[in-house]
Each structure stands twice: as structure tokens, then as C-alpha cells.
Amino acid sequence: MLRATMRMRLDCVVSPAARAVLDALGRTEDLMFSPSGRRLAIAAYRANRIAIFDVAVVAAENASQVVLGDVVELEASLLAAPHGLCFLDEETVAVASRGGGVQVYAAAASGGVSGRRAVAPIQAIAGDDGAPVRTPGSVAVFPVGPDELELLVCNNYSNVVTRHVLDRRRAYASTRDEVLLRRGLDVPDGICYSPDGAWIAVSNHNTHEVLLYRRSAALHADSAPDAVLCNVICPHGVRFTPDQRHVLVADAHARYVNVYEPGASGWQGAHEPRSMVPVLDWPTYLQGRSNPQEGGPKGIDIDPGMKVLACTTEFQTLAFFDLAAMLARPVPPESRRKRYVQWRLANAIHRRRPEIYARLRPFWR
């Protein structure tokens, strides 16, 4: 099964400049294509940088091919453990740093010249007394007017999602700040909108679920989710496919990207994955198993043409997969109960006897 799945991995032509950057990024977190699909940004968590690659998805005879060209690395004093990011437009990016807050940066195109650039933020998004930004981990954006954007921030360790309305005419200053979601959140670790803006998906780390909310004027901090995506141990990156027929979830605990689809009544109630697709081979996966919450994929995104799934994790810094092949090939999910029991056992051993966990690491799935 893994051999067949890894054949879904696409060839990638990497320029020397891009290869040098990929080899030095270290631990990575979220990644995102720009609106045009011609750029790809990655958060380098320990390197305190954002790498933005020129990227092209080229049609080939049997499958697409991905080309990585020039790359710009953004450096700033407030990029302190950058974890989440999103493009506000083709040349502007919002970044959530667990140690540095949320800022908006200009991300001008490379212009054919790779290299590092020291940048200052265009704007800092701090919230207000009723909805402060604290330990932000992930961000998502959706336009709400010609010059207004709605930015959602997962505040990882204060367990809320805050909403900030940004005014492009005022250098993306926030004109409204509020707590949008709070009920039941326990380390919200990833977030996205559906392409039409009708749904919000939140990865809820400590409950091992992804929560789906219908986005409407009635949504408030104590709203319950409309749907719950199950059988994911450490949910991280989450994305709707551009046609909105599936939700993909990266499981940082496992080798999998989980694929979900709505039922006959849409996104309502609990949903098991249709497929759990491995995106890492065993040796690469085991390199990252320093604890039971690491080793698997972190950031995922889908290009606007819906041809490619991009995936990042520390020891497989960037990989691309044929999205159509992933969606067309059902990979039966493993038992939810068995996976949770194994995870709880591994977690307990790691906390109490880390040396024993290290010896048993090759056997934890």
C-alpha cells in the first residue's frame, strides 16, 4: 500500500538556490500557495524565517511535475517560532509566530534573485483587551469587502480563535477584534476557510478532532461545531479541496493525510476518514518520532488548479503529491480505538520513561 501511495508523489525539479534553502530550513510548520499558485511559502519554526519559493506546476504526459525556482527568505526580529502563515494577496503575507505575535509583511517577488531579506512588518495584529492575540499558531484569511479582509487566528495555548477585520487602505490595520470561537477548544492548531467562505475548519489538537463550523452571522464564541472529523491523533494542517468535495487533514502523529467527504446531509455530525493516505516512508517518519506528537506531516496546501497537494514536515521538508490520484484511491482507515490506545500508551511511556520510549520508537505506529 505504501509503495502504491508513494508513486503518487510527483517529480520535483529544484533549482540550486531552492535546494540550499530546503536543506537548511529544519523544523517546518504551515505552508501555503499564493492566490495565483505561482509562489509557495513555508514557516521555518526553529530558523525563525519564512521561505517563499517561485513554483510552477507543469502538465506532463502521465502526471504533473513541480518546478521550484528562485526563493526569498524573510527575516525579522518578530519572526520568533513562526508557525502559521497565509497570503493576504500575491505580495503580502500574514505570519503567526508563537513567540512574536501576528504581523503582516510585504513579500515581494524574487525578481529572479534569490536570497535573504531583512524586513519590517507593515502591520502588527495584537487584538484588544477583549480579544488579545496570545501564542498565535495558525491564521486564515477571507475577503469580506473590496478593501476588507477577515483574519482568523488560532491562539494555541489560550484556546480561542479570534477574528480581526483588516483594512487594506490602512496598511492592514484591524478595525474590529473579537473572540469568534471558544467552546471546547483545546490547543486549536490549524485553521482554514472553505473556498466559498461558508465553512471554517479548526484542528483541535488535544481532543484529536477537526471541528467544522458553518460560517454565518449566528456563529459566536460558544457555538458548537456542526461537524466533527474523527480518527486523527494530532491534527495539524487542514484544507478544503478547491471543489469543496473533500477536507484533507495532516496528522502530525502519523504518516497520514486523512481524506474526508461529506455525507448525504453534508457536513453534519461525526465523520470518519474515507482514506488515510501515507505521505512519508517509514525511515523518514521514524526520524521525526522524538515524541508521540511529532514525525508526521505538518503543513499541507492544494494549488489553485487542484493538481497538487504540497506537504511539509521536518525530515521531508517539501513533497508534492498527485491530488487526483490521492482522492481516487481509497485507503481504508485504521481502527480509531486501536490508534487512540496505542497513542495514549506511547504518550504515557514517553512522559514517564523517555529512554524506554526511545528504544521502542521503531515499533510505535
N, C-alpha and C positions, 0 to 999 in steps of 0.2 A: 504493500500500500504506500509506504513512504517513497519507494523508488518511483512509482507512478506519479505521486504528488510532486516530487522534486523535478520531474520532467515538465511540470507546469511552470517552473522557474524560467524566466526569459534571459536570453543573452543580453549582456550589457557591455557596450563599448565605452571605456573610461579613459579620459584624457590623463596625461601625466599629472597635471595640476590637481585634477579631481581625485586621482588615486592617492596622492600625497596627503590630501586633506582627510579622506576617508580613513586612511591608516592611522591618523593621529587624533581622531575625534574622541575615542574612548567611550565611556558610557553615554548612550543616546536615549532620548525620551520621545517626544512627539515629533512628527514630521507632517508637512503639508505641501501640496501643489499650489501654485499661484492660480488665479482665476483663468488664465489663458492655458494653463498646463505646461508652460514653457520654462517654469522655474520650480525648484523643489527646495524647501527649507527644512533643516534638521536642527533640533536643540541638542547641543553638546553639554551635558549636565555637569560633568566634572571639569571640562576645559573652559567653561564659562564663555562659550561663544555660540553664535548662530552661523551655520554654514548654509549658503544659498547657491545652489548649482543651476547652471543652464542645462535643461533637459529636453530631449526630443524623443517622442515615441514614433518609431518608423515602421510602417507596414512592411512585412516580409512575406515570403511565399507560404510558409506554414504557421508562422506566429510573428507577433510584433517583436521589434528589437528596440532596446532603450540605449540612448546615447547621452553620456554625461560629458559636458564640455567645460567651459570656464566656471570658476567658483569664487565667490566673495565670502569672506568670513567677517562677521560683525563682532567687534569687541567694544565693551563699555563697562564702566565701573559698577553699574547697577545690574549687569548680567551676572547674577550670583546664583548658581544652581538653576539655570534656565530649564524649565520642564515642559511648558506648553507654548504653542505659538499658533497664530493664524494670520493669513494675509487679509488686510483691510481693502486693498486693491493691489494692482500689479506691482507697485513700487513702495508699498507701506506694509509693515508687519507689526502686530501686537505680540508681545512676549510676556509670559508669566514666569517669574523666577521665584522659587521658594524662598530664597534669601534676599531678594531685591525688589519685590512687588511687581506691578504690571506697568509696562511702558510701551509707547508707540515709537517705532524707529523708521526712518527712511531706509529703504533697501533698494537703492538704485541699481539698475542692471550693470553687469560686469563691463560691458563695452569692449569685450574681447581681452580684458586684462584681469587675470586672477590675482588674488592677494588678500591680505587682511586690512581692514579699515577700522580705525577708531571712530566711534560715532557717539553722538549725544542724543538723548531722547527728544523727540518732538513734543511728547506729552507724557505725563505720569498719571495713571488712573489709580487714585487712592480710595475712592468711595467717600462716604461721610460717616458721621457718628452712628447712624442707624444701620449702615451697610458698609462697614470698613472692608478693605481688601487685606487679608491676612493669610500668609503662607499659600499664595496662589499656585495652582499646579497646572491648570489647563484653561484654555479660552476658546470661545467660538463666537462668530460674528454673523449677523444677518441685517441687510438693509431695511430700514423702516421708513425711509423717505429719500428724496433726491440728494440730501446732504446729511442725513442722519443714519447712524448705524447702532444696532443693539449689540452690545458686547456682554457675553455671559462669562463669568469667572468661577471656576471651581476652587473654593478656598479649602484646601485639603484637610487641614487639622482644626479648623473652626466649624467644619461640617455644614457649610451652607454654599449655595450658588447665588452669587449676586449679579444684578442686572445694572448695566450702565449705558445710558444713551449718549453717544458721542456725536459731536457736531463737527463735520469736516471743515466748515467755514471758520471754525475757531481752533484750528490745529488739533482737532480731535479731543477737545475738552469735553468732559462729561457734564451734561446738563441735568441728569437725573440719576440717582443711585438708590437701589432698593434691594432687599433680600427677596429673591424670587422663589427659591426652594430651600426647605429646611427639614421637613418631616421625614424621619427615617434615614437621613443621610449619615454615612459613617465612612469618612475619607472618600469623598467624591473625587475620582482620579482621572476622568476623561469626560469629554462633552462634545456634542455636535448637534447641529440642526439637520432636519431633513431638507433636501434641496428646495422644496416649496415653502419651507418655514412653518409647516403645520405641526411638526413634532420636534421635541427635544429629547435626546438620549443622554443619560448620565451613567457612567461606570461607577458603581458603589462598591468600593474595594472590600470593606470588612463584612459585607453581607453576601458577597460572592454573586452579585447580580448586576444587570444593567436595567435601569429604570427608564421607561418611556412615558413622556407626558404630552398630552395634546396641548399645543400652544394656543391659548385663547385669552381673552380679557378676564376670564374667570380664574385663570391659574394664579395661585397665591402660595405663600410660604408653607402653609400646612396642607396643601393639596396632596392627595395620594396619587401614585403613578397609575396610568391607565393600563399599562402592560409591564411585565417583568420578564426579562430574558435570563434563563437559568442555565445551570451546568457550565459555569465558567468560574474558576477558582479565584484568580486575581485579575479582574477585568481592567483593562487599561485603554488603549486606543479604541475608538468606536466610530463607525461611519455607516451612513445610509448609502446604498448604491445610487448613482445618478437617476436611474429609472424608478427608484423608491420601492423596488420589489424585494429588497433584502436589507438586513443590517449585518455588518461584519464587526466582530469584536476580537481584539487581541487579548490572549490570556498570558500574562507575564509569568505565571507559574508553570505553564505547559509549553509544548511545541506548537500549539494550535492557534489558528484564527478560526473562530466559530462563525458559522453562517446561519442566520435566522431568516424566516419568512413569515409574513402574517398568516393568520388562519382565515377561515371562511368569513369571520366577522371582523377581519382586520387586526390591528394591533390592540388586542384586548386580552386581559388575563395573563396567565403564565405560558411561556413558550420555551420548549426545548430546542436545541440547535438542530437544523436539518443536517448539517455536516460539521465535523471538527477536522479541519484540514491542516496537516503538519506543514510548517514553513521553515523548519530547522531540522538538520540531521542530528543524530544522537551525539556525536562528538562535540559539535558546536553548542548544542543545548547544554551538555554537561559542563562545559567551560564556565557557563554563567550561573551554575547552581550553587552559588555561595550561600544562599539561604532559600527556604521553600517559596519565597515570593519573587524570585528572580530566575532568569535563564531563558524565558520565553520572549515572544515579540512584545514590543512596547508601542511604538507609534505605527499607525497604518493610515494610508490615504489612497484614494482612487483618482486617476486622472480624469479630466472632464470628458474625454472621449470614451470612457468606460472600457478601456482596453487593458489597463494595467493596475494591479494592486502593488503599492510600494510598502515596504515593511522594514523597520529598523529595530535593532537590539545591539547590545554592547559587542558581542563577538561575531555578529553578522551585521556589520554596520549599515548596509543597504542592500536589499534584494528586491527584485521585481518578479511578479507572477502574472500569468495569463488569467485575467479575471473571468473571462467566459468559461475557460476550462475548469476553474475552481467552482464556479456556480453550477456547471453542468454535471459534475461528478459527485454524487452523494457519497459522503464518507460517514458511515453510521457512528453516532456519538457513543462514547463510553458511558458506563453506568454512573449516574450522578452520585448515588450513595457511596459507591466504591471509591470514587475520586475524592470525595469530601473526607471520608475516613482516612484514606492514605495521606491527605494533606494535613489533617489535624495531628496524625501520628508523627509525621515528619517535622511539623512545626514544634510539637512538644519536645521531641528529641533535640532539635536544634537549639531551643532555648535553655534546656537543662544540661545537655551533654553535647556541645558543638563538635567535640572531637569525634564522637561516635557518629554524628550526622555526616561529618566529612568522609569517614570511612565507608559509610553506607550510601553516599551520594549517587554512585552509578546505578543504584537499584531503585531510586525514587523516580516515579514517573509523573 
